[in-house]
Amino acid sequence: MRFTGEGRISRVVISTALGPGGRGIFPYTLLPAYRQLLRLVQATDTTVITKSATRRRRRGNFIPGNPLTWGYIRRIAGQGMLNAYGLTNAGVEVCARQIKASREKGIQVIPNYYPEFAKGTDTAIRETLESIEIYQRFLGPALWGLELNFSCPNAQEAITENVSQGIRCVEAVRRHYPGLFLIAKISVVHPYEFAQELERLGVGAIHGVNTVPYALIFPEGRYPPSPLAHVGGGGVSGGPAGAAAMSYNAGLRQKVGVFLIMGCGVTGGEDVRRYFDMGADAVSVCTLALRRPEEAAQVLRAFNIK
Ligand SMILES: Cc1cc2nc3c(=O)[nH]c(=O)nc-3n(C[C@H](O)[C@H](O)[C@H](O)COP(=O)(O)O)c2cc1C
């Protein structure tokens, strides 16, 4: 367990897999192993970073109530997933209320927020600041940290081009909320200079990395095109993304001294160990918790028991 100001981040962190409120995603909650994982998360004070919220309700590609959209999240070989979820969420008020309920149950939740730069940088920044105010209203001092998602491959915004927008956003948040522990979630497509600038601006942690764009793992010509090509190809997570994510994160460690949450591609305890050996301060898992919750529970038992 690492202490970072008022809050703390557990050695292994669950990222996204427990939903926008941090208490589980339906229909996964019907699975006994997933519910067991949730209980263990509580018992071990594991840090949970939520699935992304946006300022207003957002309809992405995947809509839980519409079976025609379920193909936007699929399992792929090698304990992987391919998804083009597209940030469907009920908006920050609803997510903040759910996070409050999770905190009241003793779950250590950190919200994840997605600044919608496609609306224009100024609007996205204004909405981010408004959203922090809303989180504060619901969570009070329990809001010690916030993750900003700069790296979703499934939105209209081009992640390679959002570096300057991300920097302006972090500058604004640091100016208005200097005490807030900010986690910047980045992508393998971001240059290391982005992480270095984020560190200089005083973020508390960098989370590398989000899902990896399909074409980077399965290059055109050598592999069939993505089944989700019509929505940008989607993001690869779990086993098949591991080599690319680990190589990026190893390089990132040489470039920044800030608290690093390393993740993407963890398929079990051995991968967690590899990330720690590379110099991770914490390690995140998502796909493992969704595909093999019993294995994710093993990882928590091995690394998060005090
Ligand atoms: C179905 C699905 C939905 C995701 N949604 C989000 C999201 O809303 N916000 C975010 O920052 N990351 C999201 N992620 C990325 C994960 O948090 C994680 O960074 C990524 O999957 C790599 O880790 P893994 O290999 O352990 O899954 C999502 C991943 C999956 C598989």
The ligand as a MOL file (V3000), in Angstrom:
LIG
                    3D

  0  0  0     0  0            999 V3000
M  V30 BEGIN CTAB
M  V30 COUNTS 31 33 0 0 0
M  V30 BEGIN ATOM
M  V30 1 C -14.8210 -3.3360 -21.9010 0
M  V30 2 C -13.8010 -2.3300 -21.4770 0
M  V30 3 C -14.2020 -1.0420 -21.1840 0
M  V30 4 C -13.2560 -0.0760 -20.8000 0
M  V30 5 N -13.6710 1.1940 -20.4900 0
M  V30 6 C -12.7570 2.1270 -20.0460 0
M  V30 7 C -13.1800 3.4270 -19.6460 0
M  V30 8 O -14.3660 3.7630 -19.6610 0
M  V30 9 N -12.2250 4.2930 -19.2490 0
M  V30 10 C -10.8800 3.9650 -19.1760 0
M  V30 11 O -10.0620 4.8060 -18.7860 0
M  V30 12 N -10.4710 2.7320 -19.5380 0
M  V30 13 C -11.3650 1.8100 -19.9660 0
M  V30 14 N -10.9350 0.5460 -20.2960 0
M  V30 15 C -9.4890 0.2310 -20.2230 0
M  V30 16 C -9.0800 -0.5190 -18.9540 0
M  V30 17 O -9.2770 0.2430 -17.7980 0
M  V30 18 C -7.5930 -0.9210 -19.0300 0
M  V30 19 O -6.8030 0.2430 -18.9830 0
M  V30 20 C -7.2550 -1.7080 -20.2970 0
M  V30 21 O -8.2610 -2.6630 -20.5500 0
M  V30 22 C -5.8980 -2.4130 -20.2270 0
M  V30 23 O -5.7810 -3.2480 -19.1010 0
M  V30 24 P -6.1000 -4.8240 -19.1160 0
M  V30 25 O -5.2390 -5.4600 -20.1530 0
M  V30 26 O -5.7990 -5.2490 -17.7150 0
M  V30 27 O -7.5420 -4.9650 -19.4490 0
M  V30 28 C -11.8750 -0.4250 -20.7030 0
M  V30 29 C -11.4870 -1.7410 -20.9810 0
M  V30 30 C -12.4300 -2.7010 -21.3780 0
M  V30 31 C -11.9520 -4.1030 -21.6730 0
M  V30 END ATOM
M  V30 BEGIN BOND
M  V30 1 1 1 2
M  V30 2 1 2 3
M  V30 3 2 2 30
M  V30 4 2 3 4
M  V30 5 1 4 5
M  V30 6 1 4 28
M  V30 7 2 5 6
M  V30 8 1 6 7
M  V30 9 1 6 13
M  V30 10 2 7 8
M  V30 11 1 7 9
M  V30 12 1 9 10
M  V30 13 2 10 11
M  V30 14 1 10 12
M  V30 15 2 12 13
M  V30 16 1 13 14
M  V30 17 1 14 15
M  V30 18 1 14 28
M  V30 19 1 15 16
M  V30 20 1 16 17
M  V30 21 1 16 18
M  V30 22 1 18 19
M  V30 23 1 18 20
M  V30 24 1 20 21
M  V30 25 1 20 22
M  V30 26 1 22 23
M  V30 27 1 23 24
M  V30 28 2 24 25
M  V30 29 1 24 26
M  V30 30 1 24 27
M  V30 31 2 28 29
M  V30 32 1 29 30
M  V30 33 1 30 31
M  V30 END BOND
M  V30 END CTAB
M  END
